[in-house]
Amino acid sequence: MEFTPLSNLLITLVILLLAASVFIILQLKNLQAQIEKLSYRLYFEMTRKSDLIPQFLGKMAAYLEGDRFGEIIKLRQQTMQINECGKTKKELENSLWEKFESLNKEVLKLSETKKDMLLLTLEKEKKEAENRVDKIQTTYNQQVQKYNAIAGNILVKPLRLLIKVRTFETF
């Protein structure tokens, strides 16, 4: 059986389309795996950062009078109950750290805290944790944007029947 130039062209186009589809599917799967891995790392680092709060509060109690930690403790408990990164966790984390920083600034203004080595060490650890969270969050958001750009492409829509394509939210 001999193929005409038109049939050769059609066969070539079908092969190229299949190859492109396989490439796109593999790229999406790879990005999805990276995003999930980054999500776990982000959750882990945010938890490590939150784990510093009880130590801070224990140290702050020596400098502040009265129970001023109730709201921070409550917010920390709420954030720890959320087991995945997402909009709700981010909002709670932001609220938690906003309340904490307000109290922390008050404590750091006191002259006697400037020599407290444990408090200074905790501050250093908190900064390092913030830097790790920021770095992972930036990478996470870049990968999510890449994934969503590919998944949202009109040419990918038919592939949604073959693979589970979802949309991720930036954090």
Contacts in CASP RR format, 6 or more apart in sequence:
PFRMAT RR
TARGET T0000
AUTHOR 0000-0000-0000
METHOD contacts of the structure
MODEL  1
MEFTPLSNLLITLVILLLAASVFIILQLKNLQAQIEKLSYRLYFEMTRKS
DLIPQFLGKMAAYLEGDRFGEIIKLRQQTMQINECGKTKKELENSLWEKF
ESLNKEVLKLSETKKDMLLLTLEKEKKEAENRVDKIQTTYNQQVQKYNAI
AGNILVKPLRLLIKVRTFETF
3 11 0 8 1.000
20 155 0 8 1.000
21 159 0 8 1.000
21 162 0 8 1.000
24 150 0 8 1.000
24 155 0 8 1.000
24 156 0 8 1.000
24 159 0 8 1.000
25 159 0 8 1.000
25 162 0 8 1.000
25 163 0 8 1.000
27 150 0 8 1.000
28 147 0 8 1.000
28 150 0 8 1.000
28 151 0 8 1.000
28 156 0 8 1.000
28 163 0 8 1.000
28 165 0 8 1.000
29 163 0 8 1.000
31 143 0 8 1.000
31 146 0 8 1.000
31 147 0 8 1.000
31 150 0 8 1.000
32 147 0 8 1.000
32 166 0 8 1.000
34 143 0 8 1.000
35 140 0 8 1.000
35 143 0 8 1.000
35 144 0 8 1.000
35 147 0 8 1.000
35 168 0 8 1.000
38 136 0 8 1.000
38 139 0 8 1.000
38 140 0 8 1.000
38 143 0 8 1.000
39 84 0 8 1.000
39 85 0 8 1.000
39 140 0 8 1.000
41 136 0 8 1.000
42 85 0 8 1.000
42 133 0 8 1.000
42 136 0 8 1.000
42 137 0 8 1.000
42 140 0 8 1.000
42 171 0 8 1.000
43 83 0 8 1.000
43 84 0 8 1.000
43 85 0 8 1.000
43 89 0 8 1.000
45 129 0 8 1.000
45 132 0 8 1.000
45 133 0 8 1.000
45 136 0 8 1.000
46 79 0 8 1.000
46 85 0 8 1.000
46 89 0 8 1.000
46 93 0 8 1.000
46 133 0 8 1.000
47 80 0 8 1.000
48 129 0 8 1.000
49 126 0 8 1.000
49 129 0 8 1.000
49 130 0 8 1.000
49 133 0 8 1.000
50 76 0 8 1.000
50 79 0 8 1.000
50 80 0 8 1.000
50 93 0 8 1.000
50 96 0 8 1.000
52 122 0 8 1.000
52 125 0 8 1.000
52 126 0 8 1.000
52 129 0 8 1.000
53 72 0 8 1.000
53 76 0 8 1.000
53 96 0 8 1.000
53 100 0 8 1.000
55 118 0 8 1.000
55 122 0 8 1.000
56 100 0 8 1.000
56 104 0 8 1.000
56 119 0 8 1.000
56 122 0 8 1.000
56 126 0 8 1.000
57 69 0 8 1.000
57 72 0 8 1.000
57 73 0 8 1.000
59 116 0 8 1.000
59 118 0 8 1.000
59 119 0 8 1.000
59 122 0 8 1.000
60 69 0 8 1.000
60 103 0 8 1.000
60 104 0 8 1.000
60 107 0 8 1.000
61 69 0 8 1.000
63 107 0 8 1.000
63 110 0 8 1.000
63 112 0 8 1.000
63 113 0 8 1.000
64 103 0 8 1.000
64 106 0 8 1.000
64 107 0 8 1.000
68 103 0 8 1.000
69 103 0 8 1.000
71 99 0 8 1.000
72 96 0 8 1.000
72 99 0 8 1.000
72 100 0 8 1.000
72 103 0 8 1.000
75 92 0 8 1.000
75 95 0 8 1.000
75 96 0 8 1.000
75 99 0 8 1.000
76 96 0 8 1.000
78 92 0 8 1.000
79 89 0 8 1.000
79 92 0 8 1.000
79 93 0 8 1.000
79 96 0 8 1.000
82 88 0 8 1.000
82 89 0 8 1.000
82 92 0 8 1.000
85 140 0 8 1.000
85 171 0 8 1.000
86 169 0 8 1.000
86 171 0 8 1.000
87 169 0 8 1.000
90 171 0 8 1.000
107 113 0 8 1.000
107 119 0 8 1.000
108 114 0 8 1.000
108 119 0 8 1.000
108 123 0 8 1.000
113 119 0 8 1.000
137 171 0 8 1.000
140 170 0 8 1.000
140 171 0 8 1.000
141 170 0 8 1.000
141 171 0 8 1.000
144 168 0 8 1.000
144 169 0 8 1.000
144 170 0 8 1.000
144 171 0 8 1.000
145 170 0 8 1.000
147 168 0 8 1.000
148 167 0 8 1.000
148 168 0 8 1.000
150 156 0 8 1.000
151 165 0 8 1.000
151 166 0 8 1.000
151 167 0 8 1.000
152 167 0 8 1.000
156 165 0 8 1.000
159 165 0 8 1.000
END
